[in-house]
Amino acid sequence: MEQKSKQKKIPMRQCLGCNEHKAKGELLRVLRTPEGEIVLDFTGKRSGRGAYICKNVSCLKKARKSGRIGRSLDCEIPEAVYDRMEKELSENE
């Protein structure tokens, strides 16, 4: 009898900047920690509420302009936090 190999399901997430669906591993997680801090989660494993963007500054800028990250994380994100995230992202690009 022939054995069928089970294909592993790849989790898909939508970028809040360009609205494209991509594999979760290709995207960067923006995280609201249980303490309420907004950070970039490069590992994707920290606990908290997450939203996803592509790993480029242009998608972060689009999401910032539309206010989607704040709505997705259900909180107000200060401009200084966006500036810090842009700087962090450009260093890791």
N, C-alpha and C positions, 0 to 999 in steps of 0.2 A: 504494500500500500504506500502511495506517495505521500510524503510529509510536506505540508504547506508551511513555509516560514512566515511567521506573523510579522507584519511590518509595524514598526513602532510609530505611533501617532506623534506628529510634530505639533506642539502647541503654537497657535497663531495669535498674534496681537496686532492691533491697529495703531499706527503712528498718529499722534495727536497733531502733528505738523502737516504732513502731506496726505494723511488719510489712507495710506497704503497698508494692506495686510501683509505682514512678514512673519517669518519664524521668530519666536520669542527670543532666541539667542542672538539674532541680528540687531535687536533693538536695545535701547538703554532705558532702564527703569528710573523714573522720578518718584521719589518716595516721601510720604508724610509719615514720620515716625510716630509711635504712640505718645511721645512728648510734644508732638505738634511741629517738629522741625522739618523743613523741606530740604532734601539732599538728593544727590545723584547716587544711585546704587549700581556701581559697576559690576558687582558680583551677582546681583539679582536675587540674593538670598536673605537680605535683612528683613526684619518683620516690620509691618506697617502697610498702609494703603498705597498701592502703586499705580502709576500711569506710564505709558510707554511712548518714546520718541525714537526716531532714527539717530544714529550716532554721528550726527553732523549739526553744526551751529545753525544752518538755515532752517531746519525743521524746528529747532528750539525757538527761533525767532518767530516763525509762523504761529506756533502754539502759544507763544507769549502774546503776540498781537491779538489773537482771537480769544484769549483768556480760557482756552480749553483745559489747560493743566489745573488751574484753580478750581474750575467746575468739576473736573474729574476727581480731584482729591478733596472736594467739598470744603475748601478753605480759601482765604485771601492770601495771595503770594506777593510779598513786597518786592519792589523794583530791585532792591539791593540783592535779594536772593536770586532773581533772574540774572543779574549781572555776574554774581559769583558762579552760577551754573554755566553761563556762557564761557567764562574764563576757564573753568575746570574742563569743560567739554573741548574747547579749542586746544588745551594742553594735551588731552588724551586722544585727539583725532589722528 
